Amino acid sequence: MHRCLRSELTSVIIAIAVSGGVDSMALAYLCRKLQEEQPSRFHFKAFVVNHMARENSTEEAKSVALSLRSLGGFSQPSRARHQDLMFEQGFQR
């Protein structure tokens, strides 16, 4: 992210995974603020992650998607299962 902020790129699309925990919701909020400050430069795509760790995790994921929509700046959040994320499949930088 730091490189993107200092880069000469004209537009950057960044994907974030949001599970609904405090850290990922804070990340979504900060990304939204950055997008407000530089709307033509930063575009964020949110993926709602359902860890399937609790019985009601599907309902929690729906609630997270609603929260992201109410925050604004995110298009329809996509759903992703924890095991489908790239880093879980050995994604290399």
Backbone bond lengths (Angstrom), bond angles and torsions (degrees), N, CA, C in turn:
res aa  C-N    CA-C-N  psi(-1)  N-CA   C-N-CA  omega(-1)  CA-C   N-CA-C  phi
1 M - - - 1.439 - - 1.518 109.73 -
2 H 1.319 116.93 -40.34 1.458 120.47 -178.67 1.527 110.60 -58.54
3 R 1.339 117.21 -41.65 1.465 120.74 178.07 1.518 111.19 -62.68
4 C 1.313 117.07 -37.97 1.465 120.65 179.39 1.520 111.05 -64.49
5 L 1.327 117.11 -38.72 1.458 120.76 -179.20 1.515 111.42 -66.05
6 R 1.314 117.49 -34.94 1.456 121.50 -176.43 1.521 112.81 -95.95
7 S 1.298 117.48 -5.16 1.455 122.84 -174.78 1.524 111.32 -74.58
8 E 1.299 114.66 160.90 1.461 121.46 175.34 1.531 111.46 -91.51
9 L 1.319 117.51 6.56 1.448 120.55 179.29 1.516 109.97 -59.27
10 T 1.325 116.26 144.08 1.456 119.31 -178.84 1.521 112.36 -82.94
11 S 1.311 117.62 -31.63 1.456 120.79 -179.03 1.525 109.63 -150.25
12 V 1.322 115.68 137.46 1.458 121.33 -177.44 1.522 108.84 -129.89
13 I 1.327 116.14 132.80 1.462 121.49 173.85 1.525 106.86 -108.05
14 I 1.329 116.27 125.39 1.458 121.87 -177.02 1.523 108.74 -125.21
15 A 1.322 116.36 129.27 1.466 121.70 177.09 1.525 108.99 -94.97
16 I 1.325 115.95 135.83 1.463 120.55 175.85 1.528 108.63 -126.14
17 A 1.324 115.29 143.56 1.466 121.86 177.04 1.521 107.91 -100.05
18 V 1.319 116.23 126.66 1.461 121.69 -175.85 1.528 109.10 -123.43
19 S 1.340 115.35 118.54 1.467 119.77 -179.78 1.520 112.29 -99.84
20 G 1.324 116.39 -14.07 1.458 120.01 -178.03 1.513 112.91 104.03
21 G 1.324 116.72 -7.02 1.460 120.25 175.70 1.525 110.11 -70.28
22 V 1.310 115.29 166.99 1.463 120.49 -176.84 1.524 111.22 -58.15
23 D 1.324 117.33 -42.79 1.463 119.74 -176.63 1.522 112.39 -67.00
24 S 1.324 118.09 -43.88 1.465 118.90 -178.48 1.527 112.00 -73.57
25 M 1.330 118.07 -31.40 1.469 119.59 175.62 1.531 110.55 -69.96
26 A 1.332 116.81 -36.01 1.468 120.10 175.59 1.527 109.97 -64.88
27 L 1.326 117.03 -40.96 1.459 121.09 176.81 1.530 110.48 -60.13
28 A 1.322 117.28 -45.20 1.465 121.13 179.08 1.525 110.50 -60.69
29 Y 1.322 116.99 -42.97 1.458 121.30 178.88 1.536 111.03 -61.78
30 L 1.328 116.63 -46.57 1.460 120.28 -179.18 1.534 111.52 -65.97
31 C 1.319 116.72 -37.72 1.463 119.73 176.15 1.519 110.83 -63.37
32 R 1.315 116.50 -40.53 1.469 120.53 178.06 1.522 110.45 -62.36
33 K 1.324 117.63 -42.79 1.462 121.18 178.71 1.529 111.16 -63.06
34 L 1.324 116.83 -41.85 1.460 121.09 178.03 1.523 110.26 -63.36
35 Q 1.314 116.14 -40.19 1.459 120.45 178.68 1.532 110.80 -65.70
36 E 1.315 117.71 -35.66 1.469 120.89 176.73 1.525 111.43 -65.30
37 E 1.335 116.30 -37.88 1.457 120.65 -178.97 1.522 112.46 -72.77
38 Q 1.322 116.88 -34.53 1.465 121.47 -177.53 1.527 109.75 -135.86
39 P 1.337 116.94 68.56 1.466 120.27 -171.54 1.527 115.36 -63.53
40 S 1.317 117.74 -28.88 1.461 118.36 -179.12 1.526 111.89 -84.73
41 R 1.320 116.98 -10.88 1.463 120.22 -175.77 1.524 113.77 -100.37
42 F 1.319 117.36 -39.92 1.465 120.59 -174.52 1.519 111.32 -114.24
43 H 1.321 114.99 132.00 1.459 122.89 176.11 1.526 106.63 -132.24
44 F 1.320 115.63 128.43 1.459 120.45 -177.22 1.517 110.37 -114.65
45 K 1.302 115.85 139.86 1.459 122.82 174.39 1.517 106.79 -117.07
46 A 1.305 116.16 122.49 1.463 120.87 -178.47 1.525 110.13 -98.79
47 F 1.312 114.95 136.11 1.462 122.52 172.93 1.519 107.43 -114.80
48 V 1.308 116.45 120.26 1.458 121.14 177.82 1.518 107.61 -81.51
49 V 1.318 116.03 122.05 1.459 121.63 -176.75 1.523 109.55 -100.51
50 N 1.312 115.59 125.33 1.455 121.67 175.45 1.528 106.93 -104.81
51 H 1.322 116.37 105.87 1.459 120.82 -178.22 1.524 112.90 -72.60
52 M 1.333 116.88 -13.27 1.469 122.04 -178.42 1.532 111.38 57.62
53 A 1.331 116.17 30.87 1.461 120.87 -176.01 1.527 112.59 -86.71
54 R 1.324 116.68 -20.70 1.466 119.94 -178.54 1.526 109.53 -128.58
55 E 1.297 114.67 162.03 1.458 120.97 -178.22 1.530 111.73 -59.48
56 N 1.316 117.47 -37.20 1.458 121.17 -176.68 1.538 112.56 -100.93
57 S 1.330 117.72 24.40 1.458 120.92 -175.22 1.529 112.91 -64.74
58 T 1.322 118.39 -30.46 1.460 120.43 178.45 1.524 110.55 -66.12
59 E 1.320 116.52 -42.13 1.466 120.07 176.72 1.533 110.79 -65.24
60 E 1.329 116.71 -38.13 1.469 120.26 177.28 1.521 110.63 -62.43
61 A 1.331 117.40 -41.34 1.465 121.44 179.34 1.524 110.69 -63.11
62 K 1.321 117.52 -39.38 1.470 121.06 176.59 1.526 110.17 -63.28
63 S 1.322 116.50 -40.47 1.460 121.14 178.38 1.534 111.59 -64.12
64 V 1.321 116.13 -39.27 1.471 120.70 177.57 1.525 109.82 -62.69
65 A 1.336 117.16 -43.87 1.462 121.14 178.56 1.529 110.85 -59.66
66 L 1.328 116.90 -41.67 1.464 120.60 177.30 1.526 111.12 -64.23
67 S 1.313 116.70 -40.50 1.467 120.55 178.40 1.526 111.04 -62.61
68 L 1.320 117.01 -41.48 1.463 120.34 178.60 1.522 111.29 -64.63
69 R 1.316 116.26 -41.01 1.468 119.09 177.68 1.520 111.12 -63.39
70 S 1.332 117.29 -40.44 1.465 119.78 -179.56 1.523 111.84 -71.03
71 L 1.330 117.01 -27.56 1.459 120.86 175.57 1.519 110.24 -65.32
72 G 1.310 115.86 -31.63 1.465 121.14 179.14 1.513 111.66 84.05
73 G 1.321 114.73 162.27 1.444 119.94 176.76 1.510 114.98 84.86
74 F 1.313 116.86 -11.64 1.462 120.38 177.77 1.516 108.04 -109.03
75 S 1.314 115.90 131.98 1.449 118.21 173.72 1.523 107.59 -70.32
76 Q 1.289 116.97 -175.32 1.464 120.22 179.66 1.527 109.71 -48.43
77 P 1.333 118.58 112.98 1.466 119.04 179.78 1.522 111.12 -62.12
78 S 1.304 116.05 139.13 1.463 121.62 177.11 1.516 108.66 -87.09
79 R 1.314 115.46 156.01 1.466 120.11 177.18 1.516 108.83 -102.44
80 A 1.311 115.23 140.99 1.467 120.58 177.56 1.518 108.47 -140.96
81 R 1.311 115.04 133.94 1.457 118.39 173.09 1.518 107.83 -80.04
82 H 1.306 116.17 147.00 1.463 121.88 -177.90 1.521 111.23 -50.33
83 Q 1.317 117.95 -44.65 1.461 120.70 -175.64 1.532 112.77 -73.10
84 D 1.332 118.21 -11.48 1.461 120.54 -179.84 1.524 113.74 -90.51
85 L 1.303 117.88 -8.30 1.458 119.92 -178.40 1.520 110.73 -69.63
86 M 1.321 116.02 148.19 1.466 121.11 -174.90 1.511 112.82 -58.26
87 F 1.340 117.57 -41.57 1.457 118.59 -175.48 1.523 111.83 -67.28
88 E 1.306 116.60 -22.55 1.460 119.83 176.93 1.526 111.59 -75.18
89 Q 1.326 116.45 -17.94 1.458 120.63 -178.63 1.522 111.04 -105.67
90 G 1.299 117.91 22.92 1.450 121.51 175.12 1.509 114.30 80.94
91 F 1.322 118.67 26.15 1.458 121.30 178.81 1.534 109.44 -57.66
92 Q 1.314 115.81 131.46 1.470 121.17 179.75 1.518 109.59 -106.00
93 R 1.311 116.14 143.39 1.466 120.40 176.10 1.497 109.75 -79.37
